[in-house]
Amino acid sequence: MSFVRENARWLATGLLLSLGSSFGQTYFISIFAGEIRLAYGLTDGQWGGIYTVATVSSACLLILFGGRADTVPLSRLALIVTSFLALACVLMAFNSSVWVLLITVFLLRFCGQGMMTHIKATAMARWFVATRGRAMALTNLGYPVGEATLPIVTILIIAGIGWRATWAVAAAVIVLALIPALMWLLAQDRAPAGSNGGQGAPGIFGKHWTRGEVLSHPLFYALVPLLLTPGFIGTVVFFHAVHVAEVKGWTLTAMAPSYAAYAAASVATGLVAGWASDRFGPARLMPIVLVPMGLGMFLIGPSETPLGWAVALALVGVTQGTAAALSGTLLPTLFGTNHLGSVRSIATAIMVFATAIGPGITGWFIDRGVTYPEQGVTQGVWCLVLSLVLVPVMLWSERLQTQKAPG
């Protein structure tokens, strides 16, 4: 508890950024999928295509602008990003054009899922060193808190005032609550804290890697499948929730508690993973992170009641909680913190790209008669096979951390 008290302002900043990103996350946008398809006359595949194009575009822009987290003060950067997120919510509330819908989804994804998660993880990795895993785990709680509460609250608000007015409420929350809170919290700056005397923590070979150096090392490319998979599967599970309800004959109201099961599993494992990352090193988590998600994918098809869906989402939540802690600690451990914003922008863009292609690919199969529950088996097999492949990658990364720079 002393750690939380001593760092309350900085932990609260990370928590608010992760919670505020909810308005651009797939699980929130997917709640409106049925209404959006109806309002714009879109099929599952067409809506998935719009989502894919918008999210891929946000990933590309993230590569260009992600490095701003190294040069622009967080107080200014956070204000700009959250302001554009509020604008996107306003556009969603009042727009009637498919082309503007594409721009709106792009802003939601770039500002919410992309930049807010990116600057949050970059700040925590830079602000904390010896307790980085713990800080990541605590501030990552904003994600499952949003996942546990927002779907139920949002469904109730939609039932009361309609889906477009609900987006206007989201914009008001950002402008009247989130932005003022971040402005107050970020009024004070912070230097790195940890076992290194307040200096940036170097990575393998005792150096701070630039983006170009990271992209020239094969270890980064060995990590790409791990960066892609949680985002791909975690996105499509939520994105196609309405479709799953239609296939199974369930109601969204009956499925809503499943989000709480997902969030609870994500919270519990995220905290454990954060501790384990500090204690044993983040690389040790690589071979086990995808196993629960793989098992969850196998359950979706046979599930006959929303209870089975809840168990599947809980298993996905175990992986997402672990992956969140891992993604926040592994890159700074391997590549240092001085250029972390630039380096993380590539990794974040890869994760965003995974969330982009997922709805498009799976929506294409749905339009051709392959339901998402039927697609789950293939995704489960992928997770388990990749877990085996990541064992030598883990050993390789640990070996590199013990070596001196060549030459």
C-alpha positions as MATLAB code, in Angstrom:
seq = 'MSFVRENARWLATGLLLSLGSSFGQTYFISIFAGEIRLAYGLTDGQWGGIYTVATVSSACLLILFGGRADTVPLSRLALIVTSFLALACVLMAFNSSVWVLLITVFLLRFCGQGMMTHIKATAMARWFVATRGRAMALTNLGYPVGEATLPIVTILIIAGIGWRATWAVAAAVIVLALIPALMWLLAQDRAPAGSNGGQGAPGIFGKHWTRGEVLSHPLFYALVPLLLTPGFIGTVVFFHAVHVAEVKGWTLTAMAPSYAAYAAASVATGLVAGWASDRFGPARLMPIVLVPMGLGMFLIGPSETPLGWAVALALVGVTQGTAAALSGTLLPTLFGTNHLGSVRSIATAIMVFATAIGPGITGWFIDRGVTYPEQGVTQGVWCLVLSLVLVPVMLWSERLQTQKAPG';
ca = [
       0.000    0.000    0.000;
       2.922    2.366    0.617;
       3.838    2.036   -3.073;
       0.351    3.172   -4.061;
       0.316    6.082   -1.589;
       3.738    7.359   -2.612;
       2.925    7.185   -6.333;
      -0.815    7.896   -6.266;
      -0.733   10.832   -8.690;
       1.222    8.944  -11.370;
      -0.668    5.700  -10.961;
      -3.960    7.611  -11.170;
      -2.776    9.204  -14.419;
      -2.096    5.808  -15.969;
      -5.363    4.427  -14.638;
      -7.382    7.268  -16.164;
      -5.624    6.952  -19.520;
      -6.354    3.235  -19.689;
      -9.957    3.728  -18.565;
     -10.485    6.652  -20.940;
      -9.244    4.586  -23.872;
     -12.408    2.500  -23.483;
     -14.338    4.793  -25.826;
     -12.043    3.736  -28.666;
     -11.762    0.068  -27.746;
     -13.473   -2.668  -29.726;
     -15.597   -3.956  -26.861;
     -17.243   -0.527  -26.493;
     -17.741    0.153  -30.192;
     -19.065   -3.393  -30.740;
     -22.009   -2.677  -28.428;
     -23.342   -0.395  -31.159;
     -22.605   -2.819  -34.031;
     -26.209   -3.807  -34.642;
     -27.477   -0.214  -34.640;
     -24.612    0.977  -36.833;
     -25.171   -1.776  -39.415;
     -28.896   -0.986  -39.474;
     -28.465    2.794  -39.667;
     -25.951    2.640  -42.517;
     -27.295   -0.478  -44.277;
     -24.099   -2.526  -43.784;
     -23.488   -6.279  -43.720;
     -21.148   -7.921  -41.167;
     -18.416   -7.984  -43.787;
     -18.919   -4.354  -44.844;
     -18.904   -3.119  -41.245;
     -15.833   -5.258  -40.572;
     -14.193   -3.782  -43.672;
     -14.804   -0.212  -42.508;
     -13.421   -1.127  -39.109;
     -10.362   -2.716  -40.696;
      -9.566    0.231  -42.977;
     -10.017    2.729  -40.136;
      -7.870    0.746  -37.717;
      -5.097   -0.017  -40.214;
      -4.959    3.707  -40.986;
      -4.681    4.470  -37.279;
      -1.822    1.962  -36.969;
       0.063    3.647  -39.815;
      -0.395    7.083  -38.268;
       0.706    5.727  -34.909;
       4.067    4.772  -36.405;
       4.518    8.382  -37.558;
       3.291   10.105  -34.399;
       4.043    7.575  -31.647;
       7.505    9.023  -31.180;
       5.887   12.239  -29.910;
       5.667   10.472  -26.566;
       9.462   10.943  -26.358;
       9.433   14.671  -27.177;
       6.051   16.232  -26.324;
       5.191   16.733  -22.633;
       2.597   14.199  -21.550;
       0.352   16.946  -20.182;
       0.042   18.466  -23.658;
      -0.076   15.216  -25.590;
      -2.799   13.720  -23.392;
      -4.948   16.850  -23.754;
      -4.683   16.812  -27.558;
      -5.486   13.102  -27.841;
      -8.462   13.172  -25.481;
      -9.882   16.251  -27.208;
      -9.899   14.461  -30.570;
     -11.433   11.418  -28.893;
     -14.297   13.607  -27.682;
     -14.695   14.982  -31.217;
     -15.002   11.433  -32.560;
     -17.780   10.672  -30.076;
     -19.635   13.802  -31.224;
     -19.308   12.745  -34.864;
     -20.659    9.295  -34.039;
     -23.671   10.915  -32.391;
     -24.652   13.147  -35.300;
     -23.156   11.771  -38.524;
     -25.226   10.007  -41.209;
     -22.586    9.505  -43.934;
     -20.720    6.236  -44.432;
     -17.574    8.155  -45.393;
     -17.703   10.237  -42.226;
     -18.337    7.004  -40.301;
     -14.995    5.760  -41.624;
     -13.245    8.926  -40.388;
     -15.055    8.705  -37.059;
     -14.012    5.108  -36.430;
     -10.455    6.067  -37.424;
     -10.393    8.819  -34.773;
     -11.863    6.533  -32.141;
      -9.271    3.855  -32.818;
      -6.275    6.164  -33.226;
      -6.970    8.298  -30.162;
      -8.528    5.712  -27.870;
      -7.044    2.311  -28.559;
      -3.875    3.665  -30.156;
      -2.429    6.823  -28.629;
      -3.991    6.690  -25.163;
      -2.756    3.155  -24.531;
       0.601    4.024  -26.116;
       1.347    7.114  -24.050;
       0.080    5.420  -20.900;
       2.401    2.413  -21.306;
       5.326    4.622  -22.329;
       4.881    6.872  -19.308;
       4.651    3.986  -16.839;
       7.708    2.264  -18.304;
       9.704    5.477  -18.109;
       8.462    6.612  -14.691;
       9.037    3.248  -12.977;
      12.019    0.899  -13.201;
      12.376   -1.631  -10.367;
       8.591   -1.630   -9.836;
       7.636   -1.363  -13.506;
       5.620   -4.577  -13.547;
       3.639   -3.542  -10.495;
       2.937   -0.083  -11.925;
       1.848   -1.556  -15.249;
      -0.458   -4.051  -13.561;
      -2.121   -1.428  -11.366;
      -2.638    1.098  -14.149;
      -3.820   -1.623  -16.522;
      -6.799   -2.041  -14.189;
      -8.476    0.762  -16.110;
      -9.029   -1.607  -19.025;
     -10.966   -4.332  -17.167;
     -12.813   -1.768  -15.053;
     -14.130   -0.290  -18.279;
     -14.859   -3.723  -19.704;
     -16.777   -4.746  -16.591;
     -18.873   -1.610  -16.174;
     -19.273    0.195  -19.487;
     -21.089   -2.532  -21.478;
     -23.856   -2.927  -18.906;
     -24.182    0.830  -18.313;
     -24.060    1.563  -22.034;
     -26.731   -1.016  -22.911;
     -29.014    0.532  -20.291;
     -28.371    4.066  -21.578;
     -29.026    2.986  -25.172;
     -32.330    1.460  -24.074;
     -33.280    4.749  -22.429;
     -32.123    7.461  -24.846;
     -30.972    5.712  -28.029;
     -27.576    4.814  -29.426;
     -26.670    8.188  -30.936;
     -27.480   10.118  -27.764;
     -25.325    7.627  -25.856;
     -22.318    8.712  -27.911;
     -23.101   12.328  -26.978;
     -23.015   11.278  -23.319;
     -19.592    9.689  -23.914;
     -18.309   12.978  -25.377;
     -19.603   14.878  -22.346;
     -17.853   12.482  -19.952;
     -14.542   13.033  -21.754;
     -14.850   16.836  -21.845;
     -16.289   17.400  -18.370;
     -14.513   14.692  -16.368;
     -11.575   12.987  -18.089;
      -9.791   16.035  -19.536;
      -9.977   18.174  -16.339;
      -8.777   15.238  -14.211;
      -5.780   14.608  -16.466;
      -4.914   18.309  -16.538;
      -4.816   18.387  -12.739;
      -2.858   15.144  -12.365;
      -0.268   16.118  -14.980;
       0.300   19.593  -13.561;
       3.364   18.085  -11.842;
       6.109   16.360  -13.820;
       7.900   13.215  -12.705;
      11.414   11.842  -13.114;
      12.054    8.088  -13.455;
      12.027    6.201  -10.147;
      13.565    2.843   -9.357;
      16.791    1.031   -8.693;
      18.843    2.973  -11.238;
      19.038    6.244   -9.402;
      16.480    8.027  -11.526;
      18.195    7.428  -14.860;
      16.657    5.704  -17.854;
      17.003    1.922  -17.706;
      19.057    0.381  -20.554;
      18.139   -2.834  -22.380;
      20.152   -5.748  -23.769;
      23.860   -5.115  -24.288;
      23.500   -2.295  -21.709;
      22.267    0.222  -24.280;
      19.196    2.257  -25.184;
      18.035    1.026  -28.575;
      16.734    3.387  -31.235;
      13.824    2.411  -33.463;
      16.183    1.644  -36.365;
      18.371   -0.598  -34.197;
      15.343   -2.494  -32.903;
      14.034   -3.043  -36.421;
      17.442   -4.370  -37.507;
      17.540   -7.098  -34.806;
      15.861  -10.471  -35.505;
      14.590  -10.790  -31.928;
      11.984   -8.107  -32.590;
      10.548  -10.065  -35.508;
      10.444  -13.223  -33.401;
       8.167  -11.299  -31.029;
       5.774  -10.087  -33.746;
       3.402  -13.128  -33.608;
       3.108  -12.635  -29.859;
       2.315   -8.958  -30.372;
      -0.310   -9.766  -33.010;
      -2.274  -12.632  -31.486;
      -3.886  -11.194  -28.302;
      -5.040   -8.120  -30.211;
      -6.417  -10.106  -33.138;
      -8.404  -12.643  -31.137;
      -9.290  -10.346  -28.246;
     -10.773   -7.881  -30.720;
     -12.861  -10.260  -32.814;
     -14.329  -11.971  -29.746;
     -15.906   -8.676  -28.698;
     -16.463   -7.331  -32.197;
     -18.674  -10.276  -33.133;
     -20.548  -10.514  -29.828;
     -23.763   -9.365  -31.508;
     -23.232  -11.947  -34.264;
     -22.631  -14.689  -31.675;
     -25.840  -13.681  -29.906;
     -27.732  -13.995  -33.184;
     -26.205  -17.404  -33.996;
     -26.805  -18.796  -30.520;
     -30.211  -17.202  -29.976;
     -29.054  -15.284  -26.902;
     -29.843  -11.704  -25.891;
     -27.177   -9.076  -25.293;
     -28.629   -8.510  -21.838;
     -28.037  -12.169  -20.959;
     -24.486  -11.932  -22.308;
     -23.625   -8.659  -20.532;
     -22.454  -10.289  -17.236;
     -19.835  -12.168  -19.257;
     -17.929   -8.898  -19.572;
     -17.600   -8.854  -15.791;
     -16.185  -12.395  -15.847;
     -13.670  -11.292  -18.461;
     -12.735   -8.222  -16.449;
     -12.359  -10.118  -13.155;
     -10.064  -12.679  -14.786;
      -8.069   -9.933  -16.477;
      -7.642   -8.001  -13.212;
      -6.545  -10.988  -11.149;
      -4.057  -12.344  -13.670;
      -2.800   -8.878  -14.571;
      -1.793   -8.220  -10.969;
      -0.122  -11.627  -10.675;
       1.640  -11.160  -14.016;
       2.916   -7.734  -12.961;
       4.413   -9.208   -9.797;
       5.868  -12.167  -11.728;
       7.401   -9.816  -14.297;
       9.249   -7.898  -11.562;
      10.229  -11.111   -9.763;
      11.253  -13.431  -12.617;
      11.530  -11.169  -15.662;
       8.885  -10.593  -18.334;
      10.377  -13.081  -20.799;
       9.272  -15.983  -18.589;
       5.636  -15.141  -19.334;
       5.934  -15.582  -23.110;
       5.257  -19.337  -23.465;
       2.212  -19.347  -21.164;
       0.401  -16.148  -22.072;
      -1.636  -17.536  -25.000;
      -2.630  -20.915  -23.522;
      -5.808  -19.725  -21.708;
      -6.991  -17.822  -24.785;
      -6.551  -20.927  -26.908;
      -8.670  -22.976  -24.512;
     -11.334  -20.265  -24.487;
     -11.580  -20.341  -28.276;
     -12.325  -24.055  -28.203;
     -15.272  -23.431  -25.857;
     -17.220  -20.895  -27.927;
     -18.564  -23.351  -30.484;
     -19.953  -25.975  -28.063;
     -21.401  -23.394  -25.638;
     -25.190  -23.664  -25.495;
     -25.846  -20.994  -22.862;
     -24.365  -17.572  -22.018;
     -22.590  -19.283  -19.104;
     -20.296  -21.052  -21.575;
     -19.660  -17.705  -23.264;
     -18.737  -16.254  -19.857;
     -16.204  -19.030  -19.215;
     -14.691  -18.506  -22.671;
     -14.402  -14.758  -22.095;
     -12.861  -15.352  -18.660;
     -10.144  -17.481  -20.259;
      -9.566  -14.787  -22.870;
      -9.346  -12.318  -19.976;
      -6.586  -14.391  -18.345;
      -4.504  -14.017  -21.488;
      -5.333  -10.330  -21.939;
      -4.386   -9.498  -18.347;
      -1.083  -11.312  -18.705;
      -0.432   -9.848  -22.159;
      -1.056   -6.307  -20.902;
       1.565   -6.699  -18.181;
       3.944   -8.401  -20.604;
       3.637   -5.788  -23.351;
       4.293   -3.000  -20.871;
       7.438   -4.550  -19.383;
       9.100   -6.668  -22.064;
      10.051   -3.923  -24.548;
      11.699   -1.559  -22.025;
      13.511   -4.536  -20.487;
      14.906   -5.605  -23.845;
      15.452   -2.240  -25.546;
      15.746    0.403  -22.813;
      13.661    3.482  -22.057;
      15.339    6.523  -23.621;
      13.711    5.944  -27.027;
      10.771    3.933  -25.732;
       8.052    6.098  -27.262;
       9.499    5.606  -30.730;
      10.120    1.894  -30.201;
       6.744    1.246  -28.596;
       4.967    3.015  -31.440;
       6.046    0.191  -33.753;
       4.886   -2.505  -31.335;
       1.644   -0.669  -30.613;
       1.044   -0.200  -34.333;
       1.480   -3.955  -34.814;
      -1.068   -4.631  -32.078;
      -3.449   -2.070  -33.561;
      -2.947   -3.635  -36.989;
      -3.931   -6.993  -35.506;
      -7.132   -5.485  -34.154;
      -7.731   -4.003  -37.615;
      -7.408   -7.105  -39.745;
      -9.330   -9.311  -37.308;
     -12.846   -7.940  -37.922;
     -12.267   -7.734  -41.663;
     -11.000  -11.312  -42.036;
     -13.518  -12.929  -39.699;
     -16.362  -10.796  -41.083;
     -15.476  -11.984  -44.598;
     -15.790  -15.600  -43.474;
     -19.086  -14.854  -41.712;
     -20.531  -13.390  -44.914;
     -19.601  -16.678  -46.601;
     -21.373  -18.852  -44.066;
     -18.604  -19.661  -41.579;
     -19.891  -18.425  -38.227;
     -17.505  -16.975  -35.676;
     -18.023  -19.877  -33.215;
     -16.893  -22.203  -36.016;
     -13.798  -20.054  -36.603;
     -12.827  -20.321  -32.943;
     -11.267  -23.789  -33.325;
      -8.647  -22.535  -35.780;
      -7.801  -19.627  -33.501;
      -7.456  -21.986  -30.532;
      -5.030  -24.230  -32.407;
      -2.968  -21.192  -33.416;
      -2.624  -20.070  -29.781;
      -1.419  -23.459  -28.550;
       1.066  -23.979  -31.395;
       2.505  -20.478  -30.966;
       2.942  -21.110  -27.231;
       5.328  -23.951  -28.071;
       7.217  -21.801  -30.576;
       7.712  -19.077  -27.958;
       9.748  -21.360  -25.669;
      12.997  -21.004  -27.691;
      12.241  -17.293  -28.203;
      12.086  -16.892  -24.419;
      15.417  -18.677  -23.957;
      16.997  -16.562  -26.705;
      15.861  -13.264  -25.179;
      17.094  -14.278  -21.719;
      20.463  -15.259  -23.149;
      20.818  -11.900  -24.900;
      20.167  -10.075  -21.638;
      23.267  -11.690  -20.114;
      25.596  -10.874  -23.016;
      27.799   -7.844  -23.513;
      27.638   -5.675  -26.615;
      29.462   -7.257  -29.602;
      32.841   -5.775  -30.336;
];
